[in-house]
Amino acid sequence: MKLPRAAYAIWLSFDKKDWTLIGKDTDSLTYELNPDVETSKNVLGETIVNHSGYQPELAVDTYYARTEDAIYEKILNMAMNRKFDEDSTAAYLLEAVLDEEVRDSDTKTLTGKGWMENVIVIPQSTGGELAGFGLPFNVDPNGGRVEGSVSVTERVPTFTPGSSAAPAALSDSAQTKTSSKSNLS
């Protein structure tokens, strides 16, 4: 089954309680993964592929200031006061792949897979064209990505971390190395 684009939803929050669904004023929103891939050939004629990970970034180019959005005051404050410190820019991003279009949550509860992570929000400009007061921003991951499940009612998400979300215990060898280091000081 081909999922509709609106089954993929992204929310942003500064407190993990009040979420803003991103994408109201745009017809295209892509979380760019920016993979770091290098290919080369060796003397045997074999192709070597080195994949070094990702540098994800979400550019919300058409965010128009909406006073009812939970993120509005924080982004306005960052942009107008040129704030860039961690306390001002730290936020949480929740991505979900739902079983139906997010708008269907207006009449029923939807479920799906979810991923939450710590992010940094960076306003890009203020103003824009006549369509509205633009406060476009970029979102950059800042660690702590957790997979789980999400339920959505009236476009409001509830995230439940999966069992793999708990930090893994140190292996015996890692515990020994850690203990040895602390005994040296």
Contacts in CASP RR format, 6 or more apart in sequence:
PFRMAT RR
TARGET T0000
AUTHOR 0000-0000-0000
METHOD contacts of the structure
MODEL  1
MKLPRAAYAIWLSFDKKDWTLIGKDTDSLTYELNPDVETSKNVLGETIVN
HSGYQPELAVDTYYARTEDAIYEKILNMAMNRKFDEDSTAAYLLEAVLDE
EVRDSDTKTLTGKGWMENVIVIPQSTGGELAGFGLPFNVDPNGGRVEGSV
SVTERVPTFTPGSSAAPAALSDSAQTKTSSKSNLS
3 97 0 8 1.000
4 100 0 8 1.000
4 101 0 8 1.000
6 101 0 8 1.000
6 102 0 8 1.000
6 103 0 8 1.000
7 97 0 8 1.000
7 98 0 8 1.000
7 99 0 8 1.000
7 100 0 8 1.000
7 101 0 8 1.000
7 102 0 8 1.000
8 95 0 8 1.000
8 96 0 8 1.000
8 97 0 8 1.000
8 98 0 8 1.000
9 21 0 8 1.000
9 95 0 8 1.000
9 96 0 8 1.000
9 98 0 8 1.000
9 102 0 8 1.000
9 152 0 8 1.000
9 157 0 8 1.000
10 21 0 8 1.000
10 22 0 8 1.000
10 23 0 8 1.000
10 29 0 8 1.000
10 31 0 8 1.000
10 58 0 8 1.000
10 93 0 8 1.000
10 94 0 8 1.000
10 95 0 8 1.000
10 96 0 8 1.000
11 19 0 8 1.000
11 20 0 8 1.000
11 21 0 8 1.000
11 22 0 8 1.000
11 93 0 8 1.000
11 94 0 8 1.000
11 96 0 8 1.000
11 157 0 8 1.000
12 19 0 8 1.000
12 20 0 8 1.000
12 22 0 8 1.000
12 71 0 8 1.000
12 91 0 8 1.000
12 92 0 8 1.000
12 93 0 8 1.000
12 94 0 8 1.000
12 119 0 8 1.000
12 121 0 8 1.000
12 139 0 8 1.000
13 19 0 8 1.000
13 20 0 8 1.000
13 70 0 8 1.000
13 71 0 8 1.000
13 91 0 8 1.000
13 92 0 8 1.000
13 94 0 8 1.000
14 70 0 8 1.000
14 71 0 8 1.000
14 74 0 8 1.000
14 90 0 8 1.000
14 91 0 8 1.000
14 92 0 8 1.000
15 92 0 8 1.000
16 92 0 8 1.000
18 70 0 8 1.000
19 70 0 8 1.000
19 94 0 8 1.000
19 156 0 8 1.000
19 157 0 8 1.000
20 69 0 8 1.000
20 70 0 8 1.000
20 71 0 8 1.000
20 72 0 8 1.000
21 102 0 8 1.000
21 155 0 8 1.000
22 29 0 8 1.000
22 58 0 8 1.000
22 60 0 8 1.000
22 63 0 8 1.000
23 29 0 8 1.000
23 60 0 8 1.000
23 62 0 8 1.000
23 63 0 8 1.000
24 64 0 8 1.000
24 66 0 8 1.000
25 62 0 8 1.000
25 63 0 8 1.000
25 64 0 8 1.000
25 131 0 8 1.000
26 60 0 8 1.000
26 61 0 8 1.000
26 62 0 8 1.000
29 58 0 8 1.000
29 60 0 8 1.000
30 58 0 8 1.000
31 56 0 8 1.000
31 57 0 8 1.000
31 58 0 8 1.000
31 95 0 8 1.000
32 56 0 8 1.000
32 57 0 8 1.000
32 58 0 8 1.000
32 59 0 8 1.000
33 54 0 8 1.000
33 55 0 8 1.000
33 56 0 8 1.000
34 54 0 8 1.000
34 55 0 8 1.000
34 56 0 8 1.000
34 57 0 8 1.000
35 51 0 8 1.000
35 53 0 8 1.000
35 54 0 8 1.000
36 51 0 8 1.000
36 52 0 8 1.000
36 53 0 8 1.000
36 54 0 8 1.000
36 55 0 8 1.000
37 49 0 8 1.000
37 50 0 8 1.000
37 51 0 8 1.000
37 52 0 8 1.000
38 49 0 8 1.000
38 50 0 8 1.000
38 52 0 8 1.000
39 47 0 8 1.000
39 48 0 8 1.000
39 49 0 8 1.000
39 50 0 8 1.000
40 47 0 8 1.000
40 48 0 8 1.000
40 50 0 8 1.000
41 47 0 8 1.000
41 48 0 8 1.000
42 48 0 8 1.000
56 140 0 8 1.000
56 141 0 8 1.000
57 138 0 8 1.000
57 139 0 8 1.000
57 140 0 8 1.000
58 93 0 8 1.000
58 138 0 8 1.000
58 139 0 8 1.000
58 140 0 8 1.000
59 124 0 8 1.000
59 136 0 8 1.000
59 138 0 8 1.000
59 139 0 8 1.000
60 136 0 8 1.000
60 137 0 8 1.000
60 138 0 8 1.000
60 139 0 8 1.000
61 124 0 8 1.000
61 136 0 8 1.000
62 134 0 8 1.000
62 136 0 8 1.000
63 75 0 8 1.000
63 134 0 8 1.000
63 135 0 8 1.000
63 136 0 8 1.000
63 137 0 8 1.000
64 131 0 8 1.000
64 132 0 8 1.000
64 133 0 8 1.000
64 134 0 8 1.000
64 135 0 8 1.000
65 72 0 8 1.000
65 75 0 8 1.000
65 76 0 8 1.000
65 132 0 8 1.000
65 133 0 8 1.000
65 134 0 8 1.000
65 135 0 8 1.000
66 72 0 8 1.000
71 91 0 8 1.000
71 121 0 8 1.000
72 135 0 8 1.000
74 88 0 8 1.000
74 91 0 8 1.000
74 121 0 8 1.000
75 121 0 8 1.000
75 123 0 8 1.000
75 135 0 8 1.000
75 137 0 8 1.000
76 135 0 8 1.000
77 83 0 8 1.000
77 88 0 8 1.000
78 84 0 8 1.000
78 88 0 8 1.000
78 89 0 8 1.000
78 121 0 8 1.000
78 122 0 8 1.000
78 123 0 8 1.000
79 123 0 8 1.000
79 125 0 8 1.000
79 126 0 8 1.000
79 135 0 8 1.000
79 137 0 8 1.000
80 126 0 8 1.000
83 89 0 8 1.000
84 122 0 8 1.000
86 120 0 8 1.000
89 120 0 8 1.000
89 121 0 8 1.000
89 122 0 8 1.000
90 118 0 8 1.000
90 119 0 8 1.000
90 120 0 8 1.000
90 121 0 8 1.000
90 142 0 8 1.000
91 118 0 8 1.000
91 119 0 8 1.000
91 120 0 8 1.000
91 121 0 8 1.000
91 139 0 8 1.000
92 116 0 8 1.000
92 117 0 8 1.000
92 118 0 8 1.000
92 119 0 8 1.000
93 116 0 8 1.000
93 117 0 8 1.000
93 119 0 8 1.000
93 139 0 8 1.000
93 141 0 8 1.000
94 114 0 8 1.000
94 115 0 8 1.000
94 116 0 8 1.000
94 150 0 8 1.000
94 157 0 8 1.000
94 159 0 8 1.000
95 114 0 8 1.000
95 115 0 8 1.000
95 116 0 8 1.000
96 102 0 8 1.000
96 112 0 8 1.000
96 113 0 8 1.000
96 114 0 8 1.000
96 115 0 8 1.000
96 150 0 8 1.000
96 152 0 8 1.000
96 157 0 8 1.000
97 112 0 8 1.000
97 113 0 8 1.000
97 114 0 8 1.000
98 105 0 8 1.000
98 110 0 8 1.000
98 111 0 8 1.000
98 112 0 8 1.000
98 150 0 8 1.000
98 152 0 8 1.000
99 110 0 8 1.000
99 111 0 8 1.000
99 112 0 8 1.000
100 110 0 8 1.000
102 110 0 8 1.000
102 152 0 8 1.000
102 155 0 8 1.000
103 155 0 8 1.000
104 110 0 8 1.000
105 152 0 8 1.000
105 153 0 8 1.000
105 154 0 8 1.000
105 155 0 8 1.000
105 156 0 8 1.000
106 154 0 8 1.000
106 155 0 8 1.000
108 153 0 8 1.000
109 151 0 8 1.000
109 152 0 8 1.000
109 153 0 8 1.000
110 151 0 8 1.000
110 152 0 8 1.000
110 153 0 8 1.000
111 149 0 8 1.000
111 150 0 8 1.000
111 151 0 8 1.000
111 152 0 8 1.000
112 149 0 8 1.000
112 150 0 8 1.000
112 151 0 8 1.000
113 147 0 8 1.000
113 148 0 8 1.000
113 149 0 8 1.000
113 150 0 8 1.000
114 147 0 8 1.000
114 148 0 8 1.000
114 149 0 8 1.000
114 150 0 8 1.000
114 159 0 8 1.000
115 145 0 8 1.000
115 146 0 8 1.000
115 147 0 8 1.000
115 148 0 8 1.000
116 145 0 8 1.000
116 146 0 8 1.000
116 148 0 8 1.000
116 159 0 8 1.000
116 161 0 8 1.000
117 141 0 8 1.000
117 142 0 8 1.000
117 143 0 8 1.000
117 144 0 8 1.000
117 145 0 8 1.000
117 146 0 8 1.000
118 141 0 8 1.000
118 142 0 8 1.000
118 143 0 8 1.000
118 144 0 8 1.000
119 139 0 8 1.000
119 140 0 8 1.000
119 141 0 8 1.000
119 142 0 8 1.000
120 139 0 8 1.000
120 140 0 8 1.000
120 142 0 8 1.000
121 137 0 8 1.000
121 138 0 8 1.000
121 139 0 8 1.000
122 137 0 8 1.000
122 138 0 8 1.000
122 139 0 8 1.000
122 140 0 8 1.000
123 135 0 8 1.000
123 136 0 8 1.000
123 137 0 8 1.000
124 136 0 8 1.000
124 137 0 8 1.000
124 138 0 8 1.000
125 134 0 8 1.000
125 135 0 8 1.000
125 136 0 8 1.000
126 133 0 8 1.000
126 134 0 8 1.000
126 135 0 8 1.000
127 133 0 8 1.000
127 134 0 8 1.000
127 135 0 8 1.000
128 134 0 8 1.000
146 161 0 8 1.000
146 162 0 8 1.000
146 165 0 8 1.000
147 161 0 8 1.000
147 162 0 8 1.000
147 164 0 8 1.000
147 165 0 8 1.000
148 159 0 8 1.000
148 160 0 8 1.000
148 161 0 8 1.000
148 162 0 8 1.000
148 165 0 8 1.000
149 159 0 8 1.000
149 160 0 8 1.000
149 162 0 8 1.000
150 157 0 8 1.000
150 158 0 8 1.000
150 159 0 8 1.000
150 160 0 8 1.000
151 157 0 8 1.000
151 158 0 8 1.000
151 160 0 8 1.000
152 158 0 8 1.000
170 178 0 8 1.000
END
